[in-house]
Amino acid sequence: MEPTQDILLYQSADGRAQLEVQLQNETLWLTQAQMVALFGRDQSVISRHLRTVFQTGELVESDCVRSATDFPVFTAEKSETTSMQKMHRSSEGAKKRDGRPADYYNLDVIISVGYRVNSRQGTQFRQWATQVLRQYLVQGFALNEKRLREDARKLTELKRLLQLQGELLENQELTPDQTTALLRVLSDYARALDVLDQYDHQRLRITGTTPDTPFELTYEAALQAVDGLRQQFGGSVLFGREKDESFQSSVRTIYQSFDGVELYPSAEEKAAHLLYFVVKNHSFFDGNKRIAAFLFVWFMDKNHCLYKPDGSRRLADNALVALTLLIAESKPEDKDVMVKLVVNLINQEN
């Protein structure tokens, strides 16, 4: 979906808060001053909570904060000859008291701050935001229908090429291990393409997951596991050595809840987010991707959802490597699709 930008008007149920909300890159944005108005708290309170969100590593500031210069302001101008109002862009944008451009914070930050101030307004805003983004995605799909049809044709051709490669491999004089490994790679990638096709057509959903998570991962247990893994890779002093507190945040965030409801309720969703957070946060001086993949498999195993009924793994080793590298190279705005891809490749439907 092409990047788009709009300004939406939000009004709280009691009418006290009226805000111009920026919609950009499939999320919503507010300034600190707007959060003060939304939550009905002093600016010092909102500032303190914003610092906590980033200092604890709950969210990465560079992924969640944009300057006002990235959000041209629209102003309404009434035509002299018609009653139509036109929206004009201005390069000024919102400003702080000292005249500098204000910062905008995305929906993840707004929800985190709302949770901390325990504001009913925050709950209402979250519900409104969910509805707005759902409508936005539907409209965006309609606008891109032609492009999706073209992509579907290319996808069909690529999948057919993979099938032909698979047939060729079956007839080659390869060792049994080589044949099995290569066919598994092709099979896994064909499955991944099906999932990508579902995403492009707005059909990708999180289904077939495991609701129970008898094993709860703690920061201390994760560190012990990383310690054991270090010995397998030669005991390097840099492997698994933490740079900051972001690893602790990665582990704890998979159990985050809002209004008493877990954000990632299933074992597969927790595992997928754990893999994503550990890869992207770069918490260690060395071994980030290896540690992320190991913790992902370990967490799945501990929660009894690593293996299929026939004893085979839900996700082949080579497919796990490919997914880990894909996450590492992905952009922050691709987080949701990366997580959904992982979940759809490890759920009970595989």
C-alpha positions as CSV (number, residue, x, y, z in Angstrom):
1,M,0.0,0.0,0.0
2,E,1.3,3.4,-1.0
3,P,2.0,5.8,1.9
4,T,-0.9,8.1,2.4
5,Q,-1.7,11.0,4.7
6,D,-4.9,12.4,6.1
7,I,-6.1,14.4,9.0
8,L,-9.1,13.0,11.0
9,L,-11.2,14.8,13.5
10,Y,-11.7,13.0,16.9
11,Q,-14.1,14.1,19.6
12,S,-14.4,12.3,22.9
13,A,-17.8,11.0,24.1
14,D,-18.1,13.9,26.6
15,G,-17.1,16.5,24.0
16,R,-14.2,17.8,26.1
17,A,-11.4,16.6,23.8
18,Q,-11.5,17.6,20.1
19,L,-8.3,16.7,18.2
20,E,-6.9,16.7,14.7
21,V,-5.4,13.3,14.4
22,Q,-2.7,12.6,11.7
23,L,-3.2,9.4,9.7
24,Q,0.1,8.3,8.1
25,N,1.7,5.0,7.1
26,E,-1.2,2.9,8.5
27,T,-1.1,4.4,12.0
28,L,-2.3,7.4,13.9
29,W,-0.2,10.2,15.4
30,L,-0.6,12.8,18.1
31,T,1.7,15.4,19.6
32,Q,2.5,15.5,23.4
33,A,0.2,18.5,23.7
34,Q,-2.7,16.6,22.1
35,M,-2.1,13.7,24.5
36,V,-2.4,16.2,27.4
37,A,-5.8,17.2,26.1
38,L,-6.9,13.7,25.4
39,F,-6.0,12.1,28.7
40,G,-6.7,15.2,30.9
41,R,-3.3,15.1,32.6
42,D,-0.6,17.7,33.2
43,Q,2.1,17.9,30.6
44,S,4.7,16.9,33.2
45,V,2.9,13.6,33.7
46,I,2.7,12.8,30.0
47,S,6.4,13.8,29.6
48,R,7.4,11.4,32.4
49,H,5.4,8.5,30.9
50,L,6.9,9.2,27.5
51,R,10.4,9.0,28.9
52,T,9.6,5.8,30.7
53,V,8.2,4.1,27.5
54,F,11.5,4.7,25.7
55,Q,14.0,4.4,28.5
56,T,12.7,1.0,29.5
57,G,13.0,-0.2,25.9
58,E,9.3,-0.9,25.7
59,L,9.3,0.9,22.4
60,V,12.1,2.1,20.1
61,E,11.9,5.9,19.9
62,S,13.2,6.1,16.3
63,D,10.4,3.8,15.2
64,C,7.6,5.7,17.0
65,V,8.4,9.4,16.8
66,R,8.2,11.8,13.8
67,S,8.9,15.5,13.5
68,A,6.0,17.9,12.7
69,T,7.9,18.6,9.4
70,D,6.8,15.1,8.3
71,F,3.1,16.1,8.7
72,P,2.1,19.1,6.5
73,V,-0.9,20.8,8.0
74,F,-4.1,21.1,6.0
75,T,-6.1,24.3,6.4
76,A,-9.7,24.9,5.2
77,E,-10.4,27.7,2.7
78,K,-13.9,28.5,1.6
79,S,-14.2,29.4,-2.1
80,E,-15.8,32.7,-2.9
81,T,-17.9,31.2,-5.7
82,T,-19.0,27.9,-4.1
83,S,-19.6,26.5,-0.7
84,M,-16.9,23.9,-1.1
85,Q,-14.0,23.9,1.4
86,K,-10.6,23.0,0.0
87,M,-7.7,21.7,2.1
88,H,-4.4,23.4,1.5
89,R,-1.0,22.1,2.7
90,S,1.3,24.2,4.9
91,S,4.9,23.3,5.6
92,E,4.8,24.9,9.0
93,G,3.3,22.0,11.0
94,A,2.8,21.9,14.8
95,K,5.4,23.7,17.0
96,K,6.6,23.6,20.5
97,R,6.5,26.7,22.7
98,D,10.1,27.6,21.8
99,G,9.2,27.6,18.1
100,R,10.8,24.3,17.2
101,P,8.7,21.6,15.3
102,A,6.8,19.4,17.7
103,D,7.2,15.7,17.8
104,Y,4.4,13.3,16.8
105,Y,4.0,9.9,18.5
106,N,2.3,6.9,16.9
107,L,-0.6,4.8,18.2
108,D,1.7,2.3,20.0
109,V,3.0,5.2,22.1
110,I,-0.4,6.7,22.7
111,I,-1.8,3.3,23.9
112,S,1.2,2.8,26.2
113,V,0.8,6.2,27.8
114,G,-3.0,5.7,28.1
115,Y,-2.4,2.5,29.9
116,R,-0.1,4.2,32.4
117,V,-2.4,7.1,33.2
118,N,-5.4,4.7,33.4
119,S,-7.6,7.0,31.4
120,R,-11.1,6.2,30.2
121,Q,-10.5,8.6,27.3
122,G,-7.5,6.4,26.3
123,T,-9.8,3.4,26.0
124,Q,-12.3,5.4,23.9
125,F,-9.6,6.7,21.7
126,R,-8.2,3.2,21.2
127,Q,-11.6,1.8,20.1
128,W,-12.1,4.7,17.7
129,A,-8.6,4.3,16.3
130,T,-9.2,0.5,15.7
131,Q,-12.3,1.4,13.7
132,V,-10.6,4.1,11.7
133,L,-7.6,1.9,10.8
134,R,-9.9,-0.9,9.7
135,Q,-11.8,1.4,7.4
136,Y,-8.5,2.8,6.1
137,L,-7.2,-0.7,5.2
138,V,-10.4,-1.5,3.3
139,Q,-10.3,1.7,1.3
140,G,-6.6,1.2,0.6
141,F,-7.3,-2.3,-0.7
142,A,-9.9,-0.9,-3.1
143,L,-7.6,1.7,-4.4
144,N,-4.8,-0.9,-5.0
145,E,-7.1,-3.6,-6.5
146,K,-5.5,-3.3,-10.0
147,R,-2.0,-3.6,-8.6
148,L,-3.0,-6.6,-6.6
149,R,-4.4,-8.4,-9.7
150,E,-1.1,-7.8,-11.5
151,D,0.9,-9.1,-8.4
152,A,-1.4,-12.2,-8.3
153,R,-0.4,-13.1,-11.8
154,K,3.3,-12.8,-11.0
155,L,2.7,-14.8,-7.8
156,T,1.1,-17.6,-9.8
157,E,4.0,-17.7,-12.2
158,L,6.5,-17.8,-9.4
159,K,4.7,-20.6,-7.6
160,R,4.5,-22.6,-10.8
161,L,8.3,-22.2,-11.2
162,L,8.8,-23.6,-7.7
163,Q,6.6,-26.6,-8.5
164,L,8.7,-27.3,-11.7
165,Q,11.9,-27.1,-9.6
166,G,10.4,-29.5,-7.2
167,E,9.5,-32.0,-9.9
168,L,13.0,-31.6,-11.3
169,L,14.6,-32.3,-8.0
170,E,12.5,-35.5,-7.5
171,N,14.1,-36.9,-10.7
172,Q,17.7,-36.0,-10.0
173,E,20.3,-38.3,-8.6
174,L,20.7,-36.6,-5.2
175,T,21.4,-38.1,-1.8
176,P,18.2,-38.7,0.3
177,D,19.2,-35.9,2.7
178,Q,19.8,-33.4,-0.1
179,T,16.5,-34.2,-1.8
180,T,14.6,-33.9,1.5
181,A,16.2,-30.6,2.5
182,L,15.7,-29.0,-0.9
183,L,12.1,-30.2,-1.3
184,R,11.4,-28.9,2.2
185,V,12.8,-25.5,1.3
186,L,10.6,-25.3,-1.8
187,S,7.6,-26.5,0.1
188,D,8.1,-24.0,2.9
189,Y,8.5,-21.1,0.4
190,A,5.4,-22.2,-1.6
191,R,3.5,-22.1,1.7
192,A,5.0,-18.6,2.5
193,L,3.9,-17.4,-0.9
194,D,0.3,-18.6,-0.2
195,V,0.4,-16.6,3.0
196,L,1.8,-13.5,1.2
197,D,-1.0,-13.9,-1.4
198,Q,-3.6,-13.8,1.4
199,Y,-2.0,-10.7,2.8
200,D,-2.0,-8.9,-0.5
201,H,-5.7,-9.6,-0.8
202,Q,-6.5,-8.6,2.7
203,R,-7.3,-12.2,3.7
204,L,-4.4,-12.9,6.1
205,R,-5.7,-13.6,9.5
206,I,-4.2,-15.1,12.7
207,T,-6.0,-18.4,13.0
208,G,-5.3,-21.9,14.3
209,T,-3.3,-20.8,17.3
210,T,-2.7,-22.4,20.7
211,P,-4.5,-20.4,23.5
212,D,-2.7,-22.0,26.4
213,T,0.8,-21.0,27.3
214,P,1.8,-23.2,30.3
215,F,5.4,-22.0,30.1
216,E,5.9,-18.3,31.0
217,L,9.3,-17.0,29.8
218,T,11.1,-14.8,32.3
219,Y,14.0,-12.5,31.7
220,E,16.1,-14.5,34.1
221,A,15.3,-17.8,32.4
222,A,16.0,-16.3,29.0
223,L,19.4,-15.1,30.2
224,Q,20.3,-18.6,31.5
225,A,19.3,-20.0,28.1
226,V,21.5,-17.5,26.3
227,D,24.4,-18.4,28.7
228,G,24.1,-22.0,27.7
229,L,23.9,-21.2,24.0
230,R,27.1,-19.1,24.4
231,Q,29.1,-22.3,25.2
232,Q,27.9,-23.9,22.0
233,F,29.4,-21.0,20.0
234,G,32.9,-21.0,21.5
235,G,32.2,-19.0,24.6
236,S,32.9,-15.6,23.0
237,V,32.7,-12.8,25.5
238,L,30.7,-10.7,23.0
239,F,28.1,-13.4,22.2
240,G,25.0,-12.8,24.3
241,R,26.5,-9.8,26.1
242,E,23.8,-7.2,26.6
243,K,24.2,-3.6,25.2
244,D,21.3,-2.2,27.2
245,E,17.9,-3.2,28.8
246,S,16.1,-3.8,25.5
247,F,16.4,-7.6,25.9
248,Q,14.5,-7.5,29.2
249,S,11.9,-5.4,27.4
250,S,11.6,-7.8,24.5
251,V,10.8,-10.7,26.9
252,R,8.3,-8.8,29.0
253,T,6.5,-7.1,26.1
254,I,5.2,-10.4,24.8
255,Y,3.0,-10.6,27.9
256,Q,1.8,-7.0,27.6
257,S,-1.9,-6.4,28.2
258,F,-4.3,-3.5,27.8
259,D,-7.5,-3.1,29.8
260,G,-6.9,-6.5,31.3
261,V,-6.7,-8.2,27.8
262,E,-3.4,-9.7,26.5
263,L,-2.2,-8.1,23.3
264,Y,-0.7,-11.4,22.2
265,P,-3.0,-14.1,23.6
266,S,-1.7,-17.2,21.9
267,A,1.6,-19.1,22.2
268,E,2.2,-18.6,18.5
269,E,1.7,-14.8,18.7
270,K,4.0,-14.6,21.7
271,A,6.7,-16.7,19.9
272,A,6.4,-14.6,16.7
273,H,6.8,-11.3,18.6
274,L,9.7,-12.7,20.7
275,L,11.5,-13.6,17.4
276,Y,10.8,-10.1,16.0
277,F,11.7,-8.1,19.0
278,V,15.0,-9.9,19.7
279,V,16.1,-9.7,16.1
280,K,15.1,-6.0,15.6
281,N,16.2,-4.6,19.0
282,H,19.9,-5.6,18.6
283,S,20.2,-6.1,22.3
284,F,23.5,-8.0,22.2
285,F,27.0,-7.2,20.9
286,D,27.0,-10.4,18.9
287,G,24.6,-13.3,18.2
288,N,21.3,-11.4,17.9
289,K,19.8,-13.5,15.1
290,R,21.0,-16.8,16.5
291,I,19.7,-16.0,20.0
292,A,16.4,-14.9,18.6
293,A,15.9,-18.1,16.6
294,F,17.0,-20.3,19.5
295,L,14.6,-18.6,22.0
296,F,11.8,-18.8,19.4
297,V,12.2,-22.6,19.1
298,W,12.7,-23.1,22.8
299,F,9.6,-21.1,23.7
300,M,7.5,-23.1,21.2
301,D,8.9,-26.3,22.5
302,K,8.2,-25.4,26.2
303,N,4.6,-24.5,25.2
304,H,4.1,-27.8,23.4
305,C,3.5,-26.3,20.0
306,L,6.8,-26.9,18.2
307,Y,5.9,-30.2,16.7
308,K,3.1,-31.6,14.6
309,P,1.2,-34.7,15.6
310,D,3.4,-36.8,13.4
311,G,6.5,-35.6,15.3
312,S,7.9,-33.2,12.6
313,R,8.5,-29.6,13.3
314,R,5.9,-27.0,12.3
315,L,8.7,-24.9,10.9
316,A,11.8,-26.4,9.2
317,D,15.2,-25.2,10.3
318,N,16.0,-23.6,6.9
319,A,12.6,-21.8,6.8
320,L,13.4,-20.4,10.3
321,V,16.7,-19.1,9.0
322,A,15.0,-17.5,6.0
323,L,12.3,-15.9,8.3
324,T,14.9,-14.6,10.7
325,L,16.9,-12.9,7.9
326,L,13.7,-11.5,6.4
327,I,12.8,-9.9,9.7
328,A,16.3,-8.5,10.1
329,E,16.1,-6.8,6.7
330,S,12.5,-5.6,7.1
331,K,11.5,-2.0,7.8
332,P,9.8,-1.0,11.1
333,E,6.5,-0.4,9.3
334,D,6.5,-4.0,8.1
335,K,6.3,-5.3,11.7
336,D,2.7,-6.5,11.6
337,V,3.0,-8.4,8.4
338,M,6.2,-10.0,9.5
339,V,4.5,-11.3,12.7
340,K,1.5,-12.5,10.8
341,L,3.7,-14.4,8.4
342,V,5.5,-16.2,11.2
343,V,2.2,-17.0,13.0
344,N,0.7,-18.4,9.8
345,L,3.7,-20.6,9.2
346,I,3.7,-22.1,12.7
347,N,0.0,-22.4,13.5
348,Q,-1.9,-25.6,13.9
349,E,-3.0,-25.5,10.2
350,N,0.5,-26.4,9.1
